[in-house]
Amino acid sequence: MIFMERTFLAVKPDGVKRGMVGEILSRFEKLGLKIVGMKMVWVDEDLLRKHYDKDEAWFEKVGTRSLEFWKENGKDPNEDLGTDDPIKLGKMIHQWLLDFMKSGPVVAMVLEGPGSVEIVKKHVGPTYPIDAPPGTIRGDYTYDSPTLSAFGRRAVYNLVHCSGVPIEAEFEIGLWFKEHELFEYQK
């Protein structure tokens, strides 16, 4: 018996607005993964805060990396962003992400297949499209970077979100989908 696994994938507002939903979805269907749930939604802040539930350590890590970036580029974060506190900056970046995810509809889906979490993650590519190799969704269809997003005071536009590990997939599926919205069928 083959172990079937489910994973969560969301085409973010930039992917929806660019008309990339079909292209992205077809890549996973061609791999043999099965769609067991899919819907287009306008996401509210409550759901996003649960989905992107970050702690102080995350805020500090992201803020510290951002401060390093600003300084490497000869910029003064106090002057440009109003703070050089890594936690405050991390919270600011987190809010940019929430605002971005509310800027348009999102297509949320659940894909099923053996090892689907790792397969989807591999085909999506690294978080920053500038680092994503050709052949991945982010590497083939976008070029955004932390540099562009920081200077634009916005989230990185990277087309999709995917679960990173099975326990995260289980949490995200339960957050975005009700049980009756997921389907069992033979391929």
C-alpha positions in Angstrom: 0.0 0.0 0.0 1.3 3.4 -1.0 1.3 6.1 1.8 -0.8 9.0 0.5 0.0 12.4 1.9 -1.8 15.7 1.6 -0.2 19.2 1.3 -1.4 22.7 1.1 -0.6 25.1 -1.7 -1.9 28.7 -2.2 -1.5 30.8 -5.3 -0.9 34.2 -3.8 -2.5 37.4 -5.1 0.4 38.1 -7.5 0.0 34.7 -9.1 -3.8 35.1 -9.4 -3.5 38.7 -10.8 -1.0 37.5 -13.4 -3.2 34.6 -14.6 -0.8 31.9 -13.4 -3.2 29.6 -11.6 -3.7 27.2 -14.5 0.0 27.0 -15.3 0.9 26.4 -11.7 -1.8 23.8 -11.1 -1.0 22.0 -14.3 2.6 21.4 -13.3 1.4 19.5 -10.2 -1.3 17.6 -12.1 1.4 16.6 -14.7 3.5 15.2 -11.8 0.6 13.0 -10.9 -0.6 14.8 -7.8 -4.4 14.8 -7.2 -6.4 17.9 -6.4 -8.6 17.0 -3.4 -9.7 20.5 -2.5 -9.6 23.9 -4.2 -11.2 27.3 -3.8 -10.7 31.0 -4.5 -11.0 33.3 -1.5 -10.5 36.8 -0.3 -8.5 36.2 2.9 -9.2 38.1 6.0 -6.6 39.2 8.5 -7.8 36.8 11.2 -7.1 33.8 9.0 -3.7 35.2 7.9 -2.6 35.9 11.5 -3.3 32.2 12.3 -1.6 31.1 9.1 1.5 33.3 9.6 1.6 33.0 13.4 5.1 34.2 14.2 6.8 34.6 17.5 9.3 37.2 18.8 12.3 35.1 17.6 11.0 35.1 14.0 10.4 38.9 14.2 13.9 39.4 15.5 15.5 37.1 12.9 13.7 38.7 10.0 14.3 42.2 11.3 18.0 41.5 11.9 18.4 40.2 8.3 16.6 43.3 7.0 18.8 45.7 9.0 21.9 44.0 7.6 20.5 44.4 4.1 19.7 48.1 4.7 23.2 48.8 6.1 24.9 46.8 3.3 23.1 49.1 0.8 24.2 52.3 2.5 20.7 53.0 3.8 19.6 54.3 7.2 16.7 52.1 8.4 15.8 54.8 11.0 15.5 57.4 8.2 13.8 55.1 5.7 11.6 52.9 7.9 11.4 54.9 11.2 13.2 52.2 13.3 16.4 50.2 13.7 14.9 47.9 16.2 14.9 44.3 14.7 11.7 43.2 16.4 9.8 46.3 15.3 11.2 45.9 11.8 10.2 42.2 11.8 6.7 43.1 12.8 6.6 45.7 10.0 7.7 43.1 7.5 5.1 40.7 8.8 2.4 43.3 8.3 3.6 43.8 4.7 3.1 40.1 4.2 -0.5 40.3 5.6 -1.3 43.3 3.5 0.0 41.6 0.4 -2.1 38.5 1.0 -5.2 40.6 1.4 -4.5 42.6 -1.8 -6.4 40.2 -4.0 -7.9 36.8 -4.2 -6.0 33.7 -3.3 -6.5 30.2 -4.8 -6.1 27.7 -2.0 -5.7 24.0 -2.7 -5.0 20.6 -1.2 -2.9 18.2 -3.3 -2.5 14.5 -2.6 0.1 11.9 -3.5 3.0 10.0 -2.1 5.5 12.4 -0.6 3.4 15.4 -1.8 4.8 17.9 0.8 8.4 17.4 -0.4 7.4 17.2 -4.0 5.5 20.4 -4.0 8.2 22.2 -2.0 10.9 21.1 -4.4 8.9 22.2 -7.5 7.9 25.6 -5.9 11.6 26.5 -5.2 13.2 28.7 -2.5 11.2 31.5 -0.9 13.1 34.2 -2.7 12.6 33.9 -6.5 16.0 35.4 -7.2 17.5 32.3 -5.6 15.2 29.8 -7.3 16.7 27.7 -10.0 15.1 27.4 -13.5 12.6 24.5 -13.5 10.9 25.6 -10.3 7.7 27.7 -10.3 9.5 30.7 -8.7 12.6 30.3 -10.8 10.6 30.1 -14.1 7.9 32.7 -13.5 9.1 35.5 -11.2 12.3 37.3 -10.3 11.5 39.2 -7.1 14.1 39.6 -4.4 14.5 40.8 -0.8 16.2 43.9 -2.3 13.2 44.8 -4.5 10.7 44.1 -1.7 12.6 46.0 1.0 13.0 49.1 -1.2 9.4 48.8 -2.2 8.4 48.4 1.5 6.4 45.3 0.7 6.4 41.5 0.9 8.3 39.4 -1.6 6.1 38.6 -4.6 6.8 34.8 -5.0 3.5 33.6 -6.5 2.8 30.7 -4.1 2.9 29.4 -0.6 3.4 25.7 0.1 3.6 23.7 3.3 7.2 23.0 4.4 6.7 19.8 6.4 3.8 17.3 6.9 2.7 18.7 10.3 2.5 22.2 8.8 0.5 20.8 5.9 -2.0 19.2 8.3 -2.3 22.5 10.2 -2.7 24.6 7.1 -5.3 22.3 5.5 -7.3 22.4 8.7 -7.1 26.1 8.8 -8.1 26.8 5.2 -10.5 23.9 4.5 -13.5 22.2 6.2 -13.6 18.5 6.0 -16.6 18.5 3.6 -14.5 20.7 1.2 -12.0 17.8 0.7 -12.8 15.0 -1.7 -12.0 11.3 -2.0 -12.0 9.9 -5.6 -10.1 7.5 -7.8 -7.7 8.9 -10.4 
